[in-house]
Structures are given as structure tokens and as C-alpha cells.
Amino acid sequence: MLNKIYDWVDERLDITPIWRDIADHEVPEHVNPAHHFSAFVYCFGGLTFFITVIQILSGMFLTMYYVPDVENAWKSVYYLQNEVAFGEIVRGMHHWGASLVIVMMFLHTLRVFFTGSYKKPRELNWIVGVGIFGVMIGLGFTGYLLPWDMKALFATKVGLEIAGSVPFIGDMIKVLLAGDTTIIGAQTLTRFFAIHVFFLPAALFALLAAHFIMIRRQGISGPL
Amino acid sequence: MQRGKGMKFVGDSRIKANHRMPNLPKDYSEYPGKTEAFWPDFLLKEWMVGAVFLIGYLLLTVGHPSPLEGPADPTNAAYIPLPDWYFLFVYQLLKYSFASGPYNIIGAIVMPGLAFGALMLMPFLDTTPERRPSKRPLPTAFMLLAVASIFYLTWESVVNHDWEAAKAQGEIKPSDLGEGPKVDIEDFKDMPGYEIWMDDAGPAASCIGCHGGDLTGGAGPMLINTGLEAEEIETIAHDGKAPGMPGGTFAGSDEELKELAEFIASLKEEE
């Protein structure tokens, strides 16, 4: 039955090459921990992606309860944490995942650096990777404010002051992010929510797609 | 050569890939050793690694519920801010005299900007074909230095932070949850301290500023159910209390302070 459906679609859309491009390739010995245990360093990138997927899923569930509004943001998080079934787990996964993704990404970056994998012909993929690093940092910064508790507010205040100290355009950056040069309030929260939930994930998906397409194009760098 | 199954579509606008790009990677059969098919053999192993990782991740999540402090209160001037842990190294950098005050821009923009820019442009800074770290000492040394600095600065930031004060200042108060104290201040109307507190232009004006006119707290903690004796309250009013409370702001006489302290000490929930 499933085979027939597959054949029906394949006959019309020729989908076999699409998944073959993704799945049908050889994994060389030097990146396979089954052959060389030290090759576990090649798992860091995949684990970063794994946590990213968990972040997306848990984040989608969090938005079912979260209210991006200064009156209710904290209350909705408190309710989610203490009243909603498994809310503590979902929020916990998003909270710890945010830290783990930074750790795994840092380790992945170091692996790529110390194996010299960013060299020709993989320069572009390195640049995209550093871009993903920047987007992740941005996601961490904007997401930290959303519970609207004390530590969030005051950490964001410090962060915005740093952003505001950029010469010439500092105030413009502040207004773009916070809605005002001095106040951190209702506008800041809605803007950070929009950036955290729409703008940065959109950028992240585009960069991740480019990252993976380039990996499939170029393959993993050879043994040292 | 026809694409795929050689299907013809009505009004086919697809461009045929007759000349494939010559930059395809080397076939892995050119590398020594045993290759393995990604699908399904290697993917299964990746999933096992992922499953083990997920177990650790879930244990962390269950063992340490994610923290939530009291709701944001921009009027609290005494709060000591702290960013999330992966920003601590930048935060610590901004505390050094060469990167703060008039040189703030060095710590806030120039140094992080240079580091991130160098990271981004790494392939064009390190253009030799050598890949082994030992064969390219400069990039290796710079990266090790950067990693060591990040670890050192993060460490310095952690040991210099007052974690107990941070925990206390962020605690969720009953008033945050809409649960007022089960103490009716009106019941203590007859005490002389009540009059002193309620006179918001009186000697206790600066106390009200932080602890609130109804004593339920603000920048400072709630003064109901403190569990303190009157003498202890007098001492705190005299000497202040870390992290945020200055001493000696009560403007009245010692006699008035004594009465006020007795009033506050008697604000207890009935058993």
C-alpha cells in the first residue's frame, strides 16, 4: 500500500533523487566513532542540530501558553511552570537546551577549527556557520528576556547598554531592539518576542539550509 | 542524458543539468579504510548517540527545574544584574579598567568585534593548505589563547559574583502571586509605631520608599512576617543590610525607632 502510494507520487514528481541526495552517501572511516573512538568529535555538529530541533519543538509548545505582554508574561510563565501538565519539563528542555546548544556549537566550532576544515573549498560554509553562531547568540539574548522576571530585565538592560555603545548607530540599534532609547517596557518585550520567535528563526532556517546543502555538496573534509 | 526517470512534462521549463559542476567531492572510496553507508547503518548509530544524549538532557531537565525569579520591577535600583552564563566573559571584561568607563567602547565593541570578525574571516586569514594544528602554529595559538581567555573571564565572573545575594534578591514574594499577607495592619492601629509608619512625610518616609506604604515590599523586602525581634530590626535600621539597604535613613529619634521596630516585629501571621 505504502509502496504503491510512493510509486504513484514518484511517477509524477520524481522524488527518489531528492531523498537519495540526502541519505545515499558513504560515511568515511575517519569520522566514524565505531572505527576510531576519537571521531566522536564529529558528532558535535549533529548534536547541535538535534538540540536545535528540540528547541524548535519545545518553543512551539511554550507559545501555546506564553503571553508576550508585561502584565501577563511573568504570570503565564509561572502558570506554565507550576500548573500546566509537563509544563516544567517543556520549559526546562527549552531552558537547558538554550545552554546546551551553545556548548555543542562551541565544541563543533573548535572541532572544525582544529581539523582545519574551514580551508578551501569550505570557506563559505565556515562563514555561514559563524553566522549561525551569531543568530544563536541573538536567540539566547532575546529569549532570556521573555520570562520577564528580575534577572531577565536587568540582564537585558546591561545588554542593551552594550548595544547602545556602538558608535554613531548605537541609539538606532537600541530603538530597533527595545522600542526606546531608555525605557525597557512593553515595546521591548513584544519586540524581543517577535525577534526571538519570527525573525531569528527565519534567519536560522535559511542559514541551516545553506549549511547542510553545502555539506552535501562538498562532503566531510578528509582525514588529517 | 534525461533527468531522473526521463519524464517529459507538458511545457517543461526545467533547465537540464547536462554539464554537472566539476567541484563534487572526492569519492570516499579514494580514502583509505572502511566506509559505511549513511542510510541506514550509520544513521542508526547516530540515533543511538542522540538517544544517550537525550537521556542526559532529560535528567538535567528533571533534576534542575529552570529558574524563575520574581516579576520584573524596573524601579528596583538595588538589583545586581547578571547575564546568562555564556555572556559572562564579556560582562567580566567590561569590569577591567582598560575596558570600562572612558574605555567602555574597547570592551563592549572593539574587542568582541575583532574576535568575531577574525573568527568569521578565518579562512582568509589562514590561507595555507596545511590542516594539522601543529603545522599552523599562529592560528592554533590564537584560538587557544581566545578559548583560555573565555574560560578565565567566565571563571573570574563566577567567583566574584555574590550568589547568595543574587538568590535572595530574585526570590518570588507572596505579593507577586497576588497572595497578600494574612496580616491586617489595621489590627495594629493602636501601636505608636503604626502612626510613625503611616505618616509618609514623617521620619519613616525613606523606609516607605523601599518597603512600601503597606509594608508589603518593593525594592526592599516585605516587612510583614519578618521573624525578627524588635532589637534586631533596630540594628538593621541603624547599620543597614547587604546588599541594598543603607543604614541610618530613619529620620526620627531613637525612641520613635524603638516604637517602629516594636510595631514591625509584632506584624506576625496568627498561628
HADDOCK unambig.tbl for C-alpha pairs under 7 A between the chains (distance, minus, plus):
assign (segid A and resid 14 and name CA) (segid B and resid 4 and name CA) 6.56 0.50 0.50
assign (segid A and resid 23 and name CA) (segid B and resid 38 and name CA) 6.37 0.50 0.50
assign (segid A and resid 23 and name CA) (segid B and resid 39 and name CA) 5.55 0.50 0.50
assign (segid A and resid 24 and name CA) (segid B and resid 38 and name CA) 6.43 0.50 0.50
assign (segid A and resid 24 and name CA) (segid B and resid 39 and name CA) 6.05 0.50 0.50
assign (segid A and resid 25 and name CA) (segid B and resid 37 and name CA) 6.05 0.50 0.50
assign (segid A and resid 25 and name CA) (segid B and resid 38 and name CA) 5.64 0.50 0.50
assign (segid A and resid 26 and name CA) (segid B and resid 28 and name CA) 6.81 0.50 0.50
assign (segid A and resid 26 and name CA) (segid B and resid 35 and name CA) 5.97 0.50 0.50
assign (segid A and resid 26 and name CA) (segid B and resid 36 and name CA) 5.39 0.50 0.50
assign (segid A and resid 26 and name CA) (segid B and resid 37 and name CA) 4.51 0.50 0.50
assign (segid A and resid 26 and name CA) (segid B and resid 38 and name CA) 5.50 0.50 0.50
assign (segid A and resid 27 and name CA) (segid B and resid 35 and name CA) 5.40 0.50 0.50
assign (segid A and resid 27 and name CA) (segid B and resid 36 and name CA) 5.03 0.50 0.50
assign (segid A and resid 27 and name CA) (segid B and resid 37 and name CA) 5.91 0.50 0.50
assign (segid A and resid 27 and name CA) (segid B and resid 38 and name CA) 5.66 0.50 0.50
assign (segid A and resid 28 and name CA) (segid B and resid 28 and name CA) 6.07 0.50 0.50
assign (segid A and resid 28 and name CA) (segid B and resid 34 and name CA) 6.75 0.50 0.50
assign (segid A and resid 28 and name CA) (segid B and resid 35 and name CA) 4.45 0.50 0.50
assign (segid A and resid 28 and name CA) (segid B and resid 36 and name CA) 6.53 0.50 0.50
assign (segid A and resid 29 and name CA) (segid B and resid 33 and name CA) 5.75 0.50 0.50
assign (segid A and resid 29 and name CA) (segid B and resid 34 and name CA) 5.20 0.50 0.50
assign (segid A and resid 29 and name CA) (segid B and resid 35 and name CA) 5.11 0.50 0.50
assign (segid A and resid 47 and name CA) (segid B and resid 50 and name CA) 6.88 0.50 0.50
assign (segid A and resid 74 and name CA) (segid B and resid 71 and name CA) 5.76 0.50 0.50
assign (segid A and resid 88 and name CA) (segid B and resid 65 and name CA) 6.75 0.50 0.50
assign (segid A and resid 89 and name CA) (segid B and resid 61 and name CA) 6.49 0.50 0.50
assign (segid A and resid 89 and name CA) (segid B and resid 62 and name CA) 6.73 0.50 0.50
assign (segid A and resid 92 and name CA) (segid B and resid 61 and name CA) 5.16 0.50 0.50
assign (segid A and resid 92 and name CA) (segid B and resid 65 and name CA) 5.83 0.50 0.50
assign (segid A and resid 92 and name CA) (segid B and resid 66 and name CA) 5.04 0.50 0.50
assign (segid A and resid 93 and name CA) (segid B and resid 61 and name CA) 5.87 0.50 0.50
assign (segid A and resid 95 and name CA) (segid B and resid 66 and name CA) 6.18 0.50 0.50
assign (segid A and resid 96 and name CA) (segid B and resid 61 and name CA) 6.70 0.50 0.50
assign (segid A and resid 114 and name CA) (segid B and resid 133 and name CA) 5.74 0.50 0.50
assign (segid A and resid 115 and name CA) (segid B and resid 131 and name CA) 6.06 0.50 0.50
assign (segid A and resid 115 and name CA) (segid B and resid 132 and name CA) 6.32 0.50 0.50
assign (segid A and resid 116 and name CA) (segid B and resid 131 and name CA) 4.39 0.50 0.50
assign (segid A and resid 116 and name CA) (segid B and resid 132 and name CA) 6.59 0.50 0.50
assign (segid A and resid 118 and name CA) (segid B and resid 123 and name CA) 5.96 0.50 0.50
assign (segid A and resid 119 and name CA) (segid B and resid 123 and name CA) 5.61 0.50 0.50
assign (segid A and resid 123 and name CA) (segid B and resid 123 and name CA) 5.51 0.50 0.50
assign (segid A and resid 127 and name CA) (segid B and resid 120 and name CA) 5.56 0.50 0.50
assign (segid A and resid 130 and name CA) (segid B and resid 120 and name CA) 5.80 0.50 0.50
assign (segid A and resid 148 and name CA) (segid B and resid 71 and name CA) 6.07 0.50 0.50
assign (segid A and resid 148 and name CA) (segid B and resid 72 and name CA) 5.46 0.50 0.50
assign (segid A and resid 149 and name CA) (segid B and resid 68 and name CA) 6.71 0.50 0.50
assign (segid A and resid 149 and name CA) (segid B and resid 69 and name CA) 5.31 0.50 0.50
assign (segid A and resid 149 and name CA) (segid B and resid 70 and name CA) 5.35 0.50 0.50
assign (segid A and resid 149 and name CA) (segid B and resid 71 and name CA) 4.14 0.50 0.50
assign (segid A and resid 149 and name CA) (segid B and resid 72 and name CA) 4.36 0.50 0.50
assign (segid A and resid 150 and name CA) (segid B and resid 69 and name CA) 5.90 0.50 0.50
assign (segid A and resid 150 and name CA) (segid B and resid 70 and name CA) 5.84 0.50 0.50
assign (segid A and resid 150 and name CA) (segid B and resid 71 and name CA) 5.75 0.50 0.50
assign (segid A and resid 150 and name CA) (segid B and resid 72 and name CA) 4.34 0.50 0.50
assign (segid A and resid 150 and name CA) (segid B and resid 73 and name CA) 6.52 0.50 0.50
assign (segid A and resid 150 and name CA) (segid B and resid 170 and name CA) 6.21 0.50 0.50
assign (segid A and resid 151 and name CA) (segid B and resid 69 and name CA) 6.82 0.50 0.50
assign (segid A and resid 151 and name CA) (segid B and resid 81 and name CA) 6.42 0.50 0.50
assign (segid A and resid 151 and name CA) (segid B and resid 82 and name CA) 6.72 0.50 0.50
assign (segid A and resid 153 and name CA) (segid B and resid 72 and name CA) 5.87 0.50 0.50
assign (segid A and resid 154 and name CA) (segid B and resid 81 and name CA) 5.08 0.50 0.50
assign (segid A and resid 155 and name CA) (segid B and resid 81 and name CA) 5.50 0.50 0.50
assign (segid A and resid 155 and name CA) (segid B and resid 82 and name CA) 5.46 0.50 0.50
assign (segid A and resid 155 and name CA) (segid B and resid 83 and name CA) 4.61 0.50 0.50
assign (segid A and resid 162 and name CA) (segid B and resid 108 and name CA) 5.80 0.50 0.50
assign (segid A and resid 165 and name CA) (segid B and resid 105 and name CA) 6.51 0.50 0.50
assign (segid A and resid 166 and name CA) (segid B and resid 109 and name CA) 6.44 0.50 0.50
assign (segid A and resid 217 and name CA) (segid B and resid 24 and name CA) 6.45 0.50 0.50
assign (segid A and resid 218 and name CA) (segid B and resid 24 and name CA) 6.25 0.50 0.50
assign (segid A and resid 218 and name CA) (segid B and resid 25 and name CA) 5.07 0.50 0.50
assign (segid A and resid 219 and name CA) (segid B and resid 25 and name CA) 5.87 0.50 0.50
assign (segid A and resid 224 and name CA) (segid B and resid 131 and name CA) 6.64 0.50 0.50
assign (segid A and resid 224 and name CA) (segid B and resid 132 and name CA) 6.36 0.50 0.50
